[in-house]
Amino acid sequence: MEDLLIRQKIDGMIQYGYVALRQFPKSERHVLSQEIRLTMLELLKLVIICNHRYYKKTTLQDLDAALDLLRSQIRLAKDLEFLPFRRYEIWSRHLDEIGRMIGGWFKSLRTG
């Protein structure tokens, strides 16, 4: 089941993200890092909602948009040097894998 696997991947990404966010400067812990946390939890929420809906397309589009927002936030954190490049690289791999899974979910709706 794609939806259960994507939920596990998002859970893993959130766990990694929380560890990475601990290294943010104190001044940013309640600003950008909080926004990133909220976006990660929004992704998880949308996957759970999508799994329960019969018509998934709109929720999947919201999920894809939330993932894009998270990518931008992570990139900003790297550009502002709050996030070391190595952590950015690993986190980006998580996001790419989740993005491919969302794409597969979209495809399965079209063919299903």
C-alpha distances in whole Angstrom, upper triangle without the diagonal:
4,6,6,7,9,10,11,13,15,16,17,19,20,22,23,25,26,28,29,30,33,35,36,39,40,41,38,36,36,36,33,32,31,30,27,26,26,24,21,21,21,18,16,18,16,13,13,15,13,10,13,15,15,17,15,17,20,18,16,19,20,17,19,22,22,20,23,26,24,25,28,29,28,30,33,33,34,36,38,38,36,33,34,33,31,29,29,27,25,24,24,21,19,19,19,16,14,16,15,11,13,14,12,10,14,14,11,13,16,16,14
4,6,5,6,9,10,10,12,14,15,16,18,20,21,22,24,26,27,28,31,32,33,37,38,39,35,33,34,33,31,29,29,27,24,24,23,21,19,19,19,15,14,16,14,11,12,14,12,10,13,14,15,16,13,15,17,15,13,16,17,14,15,19,18,17,20,22,21,21,25,26,25,27,30,30,30,33,35,35,33,30,31,30,28,26,26,24,22,21,20,18,16,16,15,12,11,12,11,7,9,11,8,7,11,12,10,12,15,15,13
4,5,5,6,9,10,10,12,14,15,16,18,20,21,22,25,25,26,29,31,31,35,36,37,33,31,31,31,28,27,26,25,22,21,21,19,16,16,15,12,11,12,11,7,8,10,8,6,10,12,13,14,11,13,15,13,11,15,15,12,14,17,16,15,19,21,19,20,24,24,24,26,29,29,29,32,34,34,32,29,31,30,29,26,25,25,22,20,20,19,16,15,16,13,11,13,12,9,9,12,10,8,11,13,11,12,16,16,15
4,5,5,6,9,10,11,13,14,15,17,19,20,21,23,24,25,28,30,31,34,35,36,33,31,31,31,29,27,26,25,23,21,21,19,17,16,16,14,11,13,13,9,9,12,11,8,12,14,16,17,15,17,19,16,14,18,18,15,17,20,18,17,21,22,21,22,25,25,24,27,30,29,30,33,34,34,32,29,31,30,28,25,25,25,22,20,21,19,16,16,17,14,12,15,14,11,12,15,13,11,15,17,15,16,19,19,18
4,5,5,6,9,10,11,12,14,15,17,18,20,22,23,24,26,28,29,33,34,35,32,30,31,31,28,26,26,25,22,21,21,19,16,16,17,14,12,15,14,10,12,15,13,11,15,17,18,19,17,18,20,17,15,18,19,15,16,19,18,16,20,21,19,20,24,24,23,25,28,27,28,31,32,32,30,27,28,27,25,23,23,22,19,18,18,16,13,14,14,11,10,13,12,9,11,14,12,11,15,16,15,16,20,20,19
4,5,5,6,9,10,10,12,14,15,16,18,20,21,22,24,26,27,31,32,33,29,27,28,27,25,23,23,22,19,18,18,16,13,14,14,10,9,12,11,8,10,13,11,10,14,16,18,18,15,16,17,14,12,15,15,11,13,16,14,12,16,18,16,17,20,21,20,22,25,24,25,28,29,29,27,25,26,25,23,21,20,20,17,15,15,14,11,11,12,9,7,9,10,7,8,11,10,10,13,15,14,15,18,19,18
4,5,5,6,9,10,10,12,14,15,16,19,20,21,23,25,26,29,30,31,28,26,26,26,24,22,21,20,18,16,16,15,12,11,12,9,7,10,10,7,8,11,11,10,13,15,18,18,15,17,18,15,13,16,15,12,14,17,14,13,17,18,16,18,21,21,20,23,25,24,25,28,29,29,27,24,26,26,24,21,21,21,18,16,17,16,12,12,14,12,9,12,13,10,11,14,14,12,15,18,17,18,21,22,21
4,5,5,6,9,10,11,12,14,15,17,18,20,22,24,25,29,30,31,28,26,27,27,25,22,22,22,19,17,18,17,13,13,15,12,10,13,13,10,11,15,15,13,16,19,21,22,19,21,22,18,17,20,19,15,17,19,17,15,19,20,17,19,22,22,20,23,25,24,25,28,29,29,26,24,25,25,23,20,20,20,17,15,16,15,11,13,14,12,10,14,14,11,13,16,16,15,18,20,19,20,24,24,23
4,5,5,6,9,10,11,12,14,16,16,18,20,22,23,27,28,30,26,24,25,25,23,20,21,20,17,16,17,15,12,13,14,11,10,13,14,11,13,16,15,15,18,20,22,23,19,20,21,18,16,18,18,14,15,17,15,13,16,17,15,15,19,19,17,20,22,21,22,25,26,26,24,21,22,21,19,17,17,16,13,12,13,11,8,9,11,8,7,11,11,9,11,14,14,14,17,19,18,20,23,24,23
4,5,5,6,9,10,10,12,14,15,16,18,20,21,25,26,27,23,21,22,22,19,17,17,16,13,12,13,11,8,9,11,8,6,10,11,9,11,14,14,14,17,19,21,21,18,19,19,16,14,16,15,11,13,15,12,10,14,15,12,13,17,16,15,18,20,19,20,23,24,24,22,19,21,21,19,16,16,16,14,11,12,12,8,9,11,10,7,10,12,11,11,15,15,15,17,19,19,20,23,25,24
4,5,5,6,9,10,11,13,14,15,17,20,21,24,25,26,23,21,22,22,20,17,17,17,14,12,14,13,9,9,12,10,7,11,13,11,12,15,16,15,18,20,23,24,20,22,22,19,17,20,18,15,16,18,15,14,17,17,14,16,19,18,17,20,22,21,22,25,26,25,22,20,22,22,20,17,17,18,15,13,15,14,10,12,15,13,11,14,16,14,15,18,19,18,20,23,22,23,26,27,27
4,5,5,6,9,10,11,12,14,16,18,20,23,24,26,23,21,22,23,20,17,18,18,15,13,16,15,11,12,15,12,11,15,16,14,15,19,19,18,21,23,26,26,23,24,25,21,20,22,20,17,18,20,17,15,18,18,15,16,19,18,16,19,21,20,20,24,24,23,21,18,19,19,17,14,15,15,12,10,13,12,8,11,13,11,11,14,16,14,16,19,19,19,22,24,23,25,28,29,28
4,5,5,6,9,10,10,12,14,16,17,21,22,24,20,18,20,20,17,14,16,15,12,11,13,12,8,11,13,10,10,14,15,14,15,18,18,19,22,24,26,26,23,23,23,20,18,20,18,15,15,17,14,12,14,15,11,12,15,14,12,15,18,16,17,20,21,20,18,15,16,16,15,12,12,12,10,7,10,9,6,8,11,10,9,12,14,14,15,18,18,18,21,23,23,25,27,28,28
4,5,5,6,9,10,10,13,15,16,19,20,21,18,16,17,17,15,12,13,13,10,8,10,10,6,8,11,10,9,12,14,13,15,18,18,19,21,23,26,26,23,24,23,20,19,20,18,15,16,17,14,12,15,15,11,13,16,14,12,16,18,16,17,20,21,20,17,15,17,18,17,13,14,15,12,10,12,13,10,10,14,13,12,15,17,16,17,20,21,20,22,25,25,26,29,30,30
4,5,5,7,9,10,11,14,15,19,20,22,19,16,18,19,17,14,14,16,12,10,13,13,10,11,14,13,12,15,17,16,17,20,21,21,24,26,29,29,26,27,27,23,22,24,22,19,20,21,18,16,19,18,15,16,19,17,15,18,20,17,18,22,22,21,18,16,17,18,16,13,14,16,12,11,14,14,11,13,16,15,14,17,20,19,19,23,23,23,26,28,28,29,32,33,32
4,6,5,6,9,10,12,14,17,19,21,18,16,18,19,16,13,15,16,12,11,15,14,11,13,16,15,14,18,19,18,20,23,23,23,26,28,31,31,27,28,28,25,23,24,23,19,20,21,18,16,18,18,14,14,17,15,13,16,17,15,15,19,19,18,15,13,14,14,13,9,11,12,9,7,11,11,9,11,14,14,14,17,19,18,20,22,23,23,26,28,28,30,32,33,33
4,5,5,6,9,10,11,15,16,18,15,13,15,15,13,9,11,12,9,8,11,11,8,11,14,13,13,16,18,18,19,22,22,23,26,27,30,30,27,27,26,23,22,23,21,18,18,18,15,14,16,15,11,12,14,12,10,13,14,12,13,17,17,16,13,11,13,14,13,9,10,12,10,7,11,12,10,11,14,15,14,16,19,19,19,22,24,24,25,28,29,30,32,34,34
4,5,5,7,9,10,14,14,16,14,11,13,14,13,9,10,12,9,8,11,12,10,11,14,14,14,17,19,19,20,23,24,24,27,29,32,32,28,29,28,25,24,25,23,20,21,21,17,16,19,17,13,15,17,14,12,16,16,14,15,19,18,17,14,12,14,16,15,12,13,15,13,11,14,16,13,14,18,18,17,20,22,22,22,25,27,26,28,31,31,32,35,36,36
4,6,5,8,10,13,14,17,15,12,15,16,15,11,13,15,12,11,15,16,13,15,18,18,17,20,22,22,23,26,27,27,30,32,35,35,31,32,31,28,27,28,26,23,24,24,20,19,21,20,16,17,19,16,14,17,18,14,15,19,18,16,13,11,12,15,13,10,12,14,12,11,15,16,14,16,19,19,19,21,24,23,24,27,28,28,30,33,33,34,37,38,38
4,5,6,8,11,13,15,13,11,14,15,13,10,12,14,11,11,15,15,13,15,18,18,18,21,23,23,24,27,27,28,31,32,35,35,31,32,31,28,27,27,25,22,22,22,19,17,19,18,14,14,16,13,10,13,14,11,11,15,14,12,10,7,9,11,10,7,9,12,10,9,12,14,13,14,17,18,18,20,23,23,24,26,28,28,30,32,33,34,36,38,38
4,5,5,9,10,12,9,8,11,11,9,6,9,11,9,9,12,13,12,14,17,17,18,20,22,22,24,26,27,28,30,32,35,35,31,31,30,27,26,27,24,22,22,22,18,17,18,17,13,14,15,12,10,13,13,10,11,15,13,12,9,8,11,13,13,10,11,14,13,11,14,16,15,16,19,20,19,21,24,24,24,27,29,29,30,33,34,35,37,39,39
4,6,8,9,12,10,8,11,13,12,9,11,14,12,11,15,16,15,17,20,20,20,23,25,25,26,29,30,31,33,35,38,38,34,35,33,30,30,30,28,25,26,25,22,21,22,20,17,18,19,16,14,17,16,13,14,17,15,14,10,10,12,15,15,12,14,17,16,14,17,19,18,19,22,23,23,25,27,27,28,31,32,32,34,36,37,38,40,42,42
4,6,9,11,10,9,13,14,12,10,13,15,13,14,17,18,17,19,22,22,23,25,27,27,29,31,32,33,36,37,40,40,36,36,35,32,31,31,29,27,27,26,23,22,23,21,18,18,19,15,13,15,15,11,12,15,13,11,7,7,9,13,13,10,12,15,15,14,17,19,19,19,22,24,24,25,28,29,29,31,33,34,35,37,39,39,42,43,44
4,6,8,6,6,10,10,9,7,11,13,12,13,16,17,16,19,21,21,22,25,26,27,29,31,32,33,35,37,40,39,36,35,34,31,31,30,28,26,26,25,22,21,21,19,16,17,16,13,12,14,12,9,10,13,10,9,5,7,10,13,14,12,12,16,16,15,17,20,19,19,23,24,24,25,28,29,29,31,33,33,35,37,38,39,41,43,43
4,5,5,6,10,10,10,10,12,15,14,15,18,19,20,21,24,25,26,28,29,30,32,34,35,36,38,40,43,42,39,38,37,34,34,33,30,29,29,27,24,24,24,21,19,20,19,16,15,16,14,11,12,14,11,10,7,9,12,15,17,15,16,19,20,18,21,23,23,23,26,28,27,28,32,32,32,35,37,37,38,41,42,42,44,47,47
4,5,5,8,10,11,10,12,15,15,15,18,20,20,21,24,25,26,28,30,31,32,34,35,37,38,40,43,43,39,39,37,35,35,34,31,30,30,29,25,25,26,23,21,22,21,17,17,19,17,14,16,17,14,13,10,13,15,19,20,18,19,22,23,21,23,26,25,25,28,30,29,30,34,34,34,36,39,38,39,42,43,44,46,48,48
4,6,7,8,9,10,11,14,15,16,18,19,20,22,24,25,27,28,30,31,33,34,35,37,39,40,43,42,39,39,36,34,34,33,30,29,30,28,25,25,25,22,20,21,20,16,17,18,15,13,16,16,13,13,10,14,17,20,22,20,20,23,24,22,24,27,26,26,29,31,30,31,34,35,34,36,39,39,39,42,44,44,46,48,48
4,5,5,6,6,8,10,11,12,14,16,17,19,20,22,23,24,26,28,29,30,32,34,35,36,40,39,35,35,33,30,30,30,27,26,26,24,21,21,21,18,16,18,16,13,13,15,12,10,13,14,11,11,8,11,15,17,19,17,17,20,21,18,20,24,23,22,25,27,26,27,30,31,30,32,35,35,35,38,40,40,42,44,44
4,6,7,5,6,9,10,10,13,15,15,16,18,20,21,22,24,26,27,28,30,32,33,35,38,37,34,34,32,29,29,29,26,25,25,24,20,21,21,18,16,18,17,13,14,16,14,11,14,16,13,14,10,12,15,18,20,17,17,21,20,18,20,23,22,21,25,26,25,26,30,30,29,32,34,34,35,38,39,39,41,43,43
4,7,6,5,8,10,10,11,14,15,16,17,20,21,21,23,25,26,27,29,31,32,33,37,36,33,33,31,28,29,28,25,24,25,23,20,21,21,18,16,19,18,14,15,18,15,13,17,18,15,16,13,15,19,21,23,20,19,23,23,20,22,25,23,23,26,28,26,27,30,30,29,32,35,34,34,38,39,38,41,43,43
4,6,5,6,9,10,11,13,15,16,17,19,20,21,23,25,26,27,29,31,32,33,36,35,32,32,29,27,27,26,23,22,23,21,18,19,19,15,14,16,15,11,13,15,12,11,15,16,13,15,12,14,18,20,22,19,18,22,22,19,21,24,23,21,25,27,25,25,29,29,28,30,33,32,33,36,37,37,39,42,42
4,5,5,6,9,10,11,12,14,15,17,19,20,21,23,25,26,27,29,31,31,34,33,30,29,27,25,25,24,21,20,20,18,15,16,16,12,11,13,11,8,9,11,9,8,11,12,11,12,10,11,15,17,19,16,15,18,19,16,17,20,19,18,21,23,22,22,26,26,25,27,30,30,30,33,35,34,36,39,39
4,5,5,6,9,10,11,12,14,15,17,18,20,21,23,24,26,27,29,30,34,33,29,29,27,25,25,24,21,20,20,19,15,16,16,13,11,13,13,9,9,12,11,8,12,14,12,13,9,10,14,16,17,14,14,17,17,14,16,19,17,17,20,22,20,21,25,25,24,27,29,29,30,33,34,34,36,38,38
4,5,5,6,9,10,11,12,14,16,16,18,20,21,22,24,26,27,28,32,31,28,28,26,23,24,23,20,19,20,18,15,16,17,14,12,15,14,11,12,15,14,12,15,17,16,16,13,14,18,20,21,17,17,20,20,16,18,21,19,18,22,23,21,22,26,25,24,27,29,28,29,33,34,33,36,38,38
4,5,5,6,9,10,10,12,14,15,16,19,20,21,22,24,26,27,30,29,26,25,23,21,21,20,17,16,17,15,12,13,14,10,9,12,11,8,10,13,12,11,15,16,15,17,14,14,18,20,21,18,16,20,19,16,17,20,18,16,20,21,19,20,23,23,22,25,27,26,27,30,31,31,33,35,35
4,5,5,6,9,10,11,13,14,15,17,19,20,21,23,25,26,29,28,25,24,22,20,20,19,16,15,15,14,11,11,12,9,7,9,10,6,7,11,11,9,13,15,14,15,12,12,16,17,18,14,13,16,16,12,13,16,14,13,16,18,16,17,20,21,19,22,25,24,25,28,29,29,31,33,33
4,5,5,6,9,10,11,12,14,16,17,18,20,21,23,25,28,27,24,25,23,20,20,20,17,15,17,16,12,12,14,12,9,12,13,10,11,14,14,13,16,18,17,18,15,14,18,19,19,16,15,18,17,13,15,18,15,14,18,19,16,18,21,21,20,23,25,24,25,28,29,29,32,34,33
4,5,5,6,9,10,10,12,14,15,16,18,20,21,22,26,25,22,22,20,17,18,18,15,13,15,14,10,12,14,11,9,13,14,11,13,16,16,15,18,20,19,20,18,17,21,22,23,19,18,21,20,16,17,20,17,15,19,20,17,18,22,21,19,22,25,23,24,27,28,28,30,33,32
4,5,5,6,9,10,10,12,14,15,16,18,20,21,24,23,20,20,18,15,15,15,12,10,12,10,7,8,10,8,6,10,11,9,11,14,14,14,17,19,19,20,17,17,20,21,21,18,16,19,18,14,15,17,15,12,16,17,14,15,18,18,16,19,21,20,21,24,25,25,27,30,29
4,5,5,7,9,10,11,13,14,15,17,19,20,24,23,20,20,19,15,15,16,13,11,12,12,8,8,11,10,7,10,12,11,11,14,15,14,17,19,20,20,17,16,19,20,20,16,15,17,15,12,13,15,12,10,14,15,12,13,17,16,15,18,20,19,20,23,24,24,26,29,28
4,5,5,6,9,10,11,12,14,15,17,19,22,22,19,20,18,15,15,16,13,11,14,14,10,11,14,12,10,14,16,14,14,18,19,18,20,23,23,23,20,19,22,23,23,19,19,21,19,15,17,18,15,14,17,17,14,16,19,17,16,20,21,20,21,24,24,24,27,29,28
4,5,5,6,9,10,10,12,14,15,16,20,19,16,17,15,12,12,13,10,8,11,11,7,9,12,11,10,13,15,14,15,18,19,19,21,23,23,25,22,21,24,25,25,21,20,22,20,17,17,19,16,14,17,17,14,15,18,17,15,18,20,18,19,22,23,22,25,27,26
4,5,5,6,9,10,10,12,15,15,18,18,14,15,14,11,10,11,9,6,9,9,6,7,10,10,9,12,14,14,14,17,18,18,20,23,24,24,22,21,23,23,23,20,18,20,18,15,15,16,13,11,14,14,10,11,14,13,11,15,16,15,16,19,19,19,22,24,24
4,5,5,6,9,10,11,13,15,18,18,15,16,16,12,12,14,12,9,12,13,10,10,14,14,12,15,17,17,17,20,21,21,23,25,26,26,24,22,25,25,24,21,20,21,19,16,17,17,14,13,16,15,11,13,16,14,12,16,17,15,17,20,20,20,23,25,24
4,6,5,6,9,10,11,13,16,16,14,15,14,10,11,13,11,9,13,13,11,12,15,15,14,17,19,18,19,22,23,23,25,28,28,29,26,25,28,28,28,24,23,25,23,19,20,21,17,16,19,18,14,16,18,16,14,18,19,16,18,21,21,20,23,25,24
4,5,5,6,8,10,10,14,13,10,12,10,7,8,10,7,6,10,11,9,10,14,14,13,16,18,18,19,22,23,23,25,28,28,29,27,26,28,28,28,25,23,24,23,19,20,20,17,15,17,17,13,14,16,14,11,15,16,13,14,18,18,16,19,22,21
4,5,5,6,9,10,13,13,10,12,12,8,8,11,10,7,10,12,11,11,15,15,15,17,20,20,20,23,24,24,26,28,30,30,28,26,28,28,27,24,23,24,22,19,19,19,15,14,16,15,11,12,14,11,10,13,14,11,13,16,15,15,18,20,19
4,5,5,7,9,12,13,11,14,14,10,11,14,12,10,14,16,14,15,18,18,18,20,23,22,23,26,27,27,29,31,32,33,30,29,31,31,30,27,26,27,24,21,22,22,18,17,19,18,14,16,18,14,13,17,17,14,16,19,17,17,20,22,20
4,5,5,6,10,11,9,12,11,8,9,12,11,10,14,15,14,15,18,19,18,21,23,23,24,27,28,28,30,33,33,34,32,30,33,33,32,29,28,29,27,24,24,24,21,19,21,20,16,17,19,16,14,17,17,14,15,18,17,16,19,21,19
4,5,5,8,8,6,8,9,6,7,10,10,9,12,14,13,14,17,18,18,20,23,23,24,26,28,29,30,32,34,34,32,31,33,32,32,29,28,28,26,23,23,23,20,18,19,18,14,15,16,13,11,14,14,10,11,15,14,12,15,17,16
4,6,8,10,8,11,12,9,10,13,13,12,14,17,16,17,20,21,21,23,25,26,26,28,30,31,32,34,36,36,34,32,34,34,33,30,29,29,27,24,24,23,20,19,20,18,15,16,17,13,12,15,14,11,13,15,13,12,16,17,15
4,7,9,9,12,13,10,12,15,15,14,17,19,18,19,22,23,23,25,28,28,29,31,33,33,35,37,38,39,37,35,37,37,36,33,32,32,30,27,27,27,24,23,24,22,19,20,21,17,16,18,18,14,15,18,16,14,18,19,17
4,5,6,9,10,8,10,13,13,13,16,18,18,19,22,23,23,25,28,28,29,31,33,34,35,37,38,40,37,36,38,38,37,34,33,33,31,29,28,28,25,23,24,23,19,20,21,18,15,17,17,13,14,17,15,12,16,18,15
4,6,9,11,10,12,15,15,16,18,20,20,22,24,25,26,28,30,31,32,34,36,36,38,40,41,42,40,39,41,40,39,37,35,35,34,31,30,30,27,25,26,24,21,21,21,18,16,18,17,13,14,16,13,11,14,15,12
4,6,8,8,10,12,13,14,16,17,19,20,22,23,24,26,28,29,30,32,34,35,36,38,39,41,39,38,40,39,39,36,34,34,33,30,29,29,26,24,25,24,20,20,20,18,15,16,16,12,12,14,13,9,12,14,12
4,6,5,6,9,10,10,12,14,15,16,18,20,21,22,24,26,27,28,30,31,33,34,36,37,36,34,36,35,35,32,30,30,29,26,25,25,23,20,21,20,17,16,17,14,11,13,13,9,9,12,11,8,11,14,12
4,6,5,6,9,10,10,12,14,15,17,18,20,21,23,24,26,27,29,30,32,33,35,36,35,33,35,34,34,32,30,30,29,26,25,25,23,20,20,20,17,15,16,14,11,11,12,9,7,10,11,8,10,13,12
4,5,5,6,9,10,11,12,14,15,17,18,20,21,23,24,26,27,29,31,32,33,35,33,32,35,34,34,32,29,30,29,26,25,25,23,20,21,21,17,16,17,16,12,14,15,12,10,14,14,12,13,17,16
4,5,5,6,9,10,10,12,14,15,16,18,20,21,22,24,26,27,29,30,31,33,31,30,32,32,32,29,27,28,27,23,22,23,21,18,19,19,15,14,16,14,11,13,15,11,11,14,15,12,15,18,17
4,5,5,6,9,10,10,12,14,15,16,19,20,21,23,24,26,27,29,30,31,30,28,31,30,29,27,25,25,24,21,20,20,18,15,16,15,12,11,13,11,7,9,11,8,7,11,12,10,12,15,15
4,5,5,6,9,10,11,12,14,15,17,19,20,21,23,25,26,27,29,30,29,28,30,29,29,27,25,25,25,22,20,21,19,16,16,17,14,12,14,13,9,10,13,11,9,12,14,12,14,17,17
4,5,5,6,9,10,10,12,14,15,16,18,20,21,23,24,26,27,29,27,26,29,28,29,26,23,24,24,21,19,21,18,15,17,17,14,12,15,14,11,13,15,13,12,16,17,15,17,20,20
4,5,5,6,9,10,11,12,14,15,16,18,20,21,23,24,26,27,25,24,26,26,26,23,21,22,21,17,16,17,15,12,14,14,10,9,12,11,8,11,13,11,11,15,16,15,17,20,19
4,5,5,6,9,10,11,13,14,15,17,19,20,21,23,24,26,25,23,25,24,24,22,20,20,20,17,15,16,14,11,11,12,9,7,10,10,7,9,12,11,10,13,15,15,16,19,19
4,5,5,6,9,10,11,12,14,15,17,19,20,21,23,24,23,22,25,24,25,22,20,20,21,17,16,17,16,12,14,15,12,10,14,14,11,12,15,14,13,17,19,18,19,22,23
4,5,5,6,9,10,10,12,14,15,16,18,20,21,23,21,20,23,22,23,20,18,19,19,15,14,16,14,11,13,15,11,11,14,14,11,14,17,15,15,19,20,19,21,24,24
4,5,5,6,9,10,11,12,14,15,17,18,20,21,20,18,20,19,20,17,15,16,15,12,11,13,11,7,9,11,8,7,11,11,9,12,15,14,14,17,19,19,21,23,24
4,5,5,6,9,10,11,12,14,15,16,18,20,19,18,20,19,20,18,15,16,16,13,11,14,13,9,10,13,11,9,12,14,12,13,16,16,16,18,21,20,22,24,25
4,5,5,6,9,10,11,12,14,15,16,18,17,17,19,19,20,18,15,17,17,14,13,15,14,11,13,16,13,12,16,17,15,16,19,19,19,22,24,23,25,27,28
4,5,5,6,8,10,11,12,14,15,16,15,14,17,16,17,15,12,14,14,10,10,13,11,8,11,14,12,11,15,16,14,16,19,19,19,22,24,24,26,28,29
4,6,5,6,9,10,11,12,14,15,15,13,15,14,15,13,10,11,12,9,7,11,10,7,9,12,11,10,14,15,14,16,19,19,19,22,24,24,26,28,29
4,5,5,6,9,10,10,12,14,14,13,15,15,17,15,11,13,15,12,10,14,14,11,13,16,15,14,17,19,17,18,22,22,22,24,27,27,28,30,32
4,5,5,6,9,10,11,12,11,11,14,14,16,14,11,14,15,12,11,15,14,12,14,17,16,15,19,20,19,21,24,24,24,27,29,29,30,33,33
4,5,5,6,9,10,11,10,8,11,11,12,10,7,10,11,8,8,12,12,10,12,15,15,15,18,19,19,20,23,24,24,27,29,29,31,33,34
4,5,5,6,9,10,10,9,11,10,12,11,7,10,12,10,9,13,13,12,13,16,16,16,19,21,20,21,24,25,25,27,30,30,31,34,35
4,5,5,6,8,9,9,12,12,15,13,10,13,15,13,12,16,17,15,17,20,19,19,22,24,23,24,27,28,28,30,32,33,34,36,37
4,6,5,6,5,6,9,10,13,11,9,12,14,12,12,16,16,15,17,20,20,20,23,24,24,25,28,29,29,32,34,34,35,38,39
4,5,5,6,5,6,7,10,9,6,10,12,11,11,14,15,15,16,19,20,20,22,24,24,25,28,29,30,32,34,35,36,38,39
4,5,8,8,9,9,13,12,10,13,15,14,14,17,19,17,19,22,22,22,24,27,26,27,30,31,31,33,36,36,37,40,41
4,6,8,10,11,14,14,12,15,17,16,16,20,21,19,21,24,24,24,27,29,28,30,33,33,33,36,38,39,40,42,43
4,5,6,8,12,11,10,13,15,15,15,19,20,19,21,24,24,24,27,29,29,30,33,34,34,37,39,39,41,43,44
4,7,9,12,10,10,14,15,14,15,18,19,18,21,23,23,24,27,28,28,30,32,33,34,36,38,38,40,42,43
4,6,8,7,6,10,11,10,12,15,15,15,18,20,20,21,24,25,25,27,30,30,31,33,35,36,38,40,40
4,6,5,6,9,10,11,12,15,16,16,18,20,21,22,24,26,27,28,30,32,33,35,36,38,39,41,42
4,6,5,6,9,10,10,12,14,15,16,18,20,20,22,24,25,26,28,30,31,32,34,36,37,39,40
4,5,5,6,9,10,11,13,14,15,17,19,20,21,23,25,26,27,29,30,32,33,35,37,38,39
4,5,5,6,8,10,11,12,14,16,17,18,20,21,23,24,26,27,29,30,32,33,35,36,37
4,6,5,6,9,10,10,12,14,15,16,18,20,21,22,24,25,27,28,30,31,33,34,35
4,6,5,6,9,10,10,12,14,15,17,19,20,21,23,24,26,27,29,30,32,33,34
4,5,5,7,9,10,11,13,14,16,17,19,20,22,23,25,26,27,29,31,32,33
4,5,5,6,9,10,11,12,14,16,17,19,20,21,23,25,26,27,29,31,31
4,5,5,6,9,10,10,12,14,15,16,18,20,21,22,24,26,27,29,30
4,5,5,6,9,10,11,12,14,15,17,18,20,21,23,25,26,27,28
4,6,5,6,9,10,11,12,14,16,17,19,20,21,23,25,26,27
4,5,5,6,9,10,10,12,14,15,16,18,20,21,23,24,25
4,5,5,6,9,10,10,12,14,15,16,18,20,21,23,24
4,5,5,6,9,10,11,12,14,15,17,19,20,21,22
4,5,5,6,9,10,10,12,14,15,17,19,20,20
4,5,5,6,9,10,11,12,14,16,17,19,20
4,5,5,6,9,10,10,12,14,15,17,18
4,5,5,6,9,10,10,12,14,15,16
4,5,5,6,9,10,11,13,14,15
4,5,5,6,9,10,11,13,14
4,5,5,6,9,10,11,12
4,5,5,6,9,10,10
4,6,5,7,9,10
4,5,5,6,8
4,5,5,6
4,6,5
4,6
4
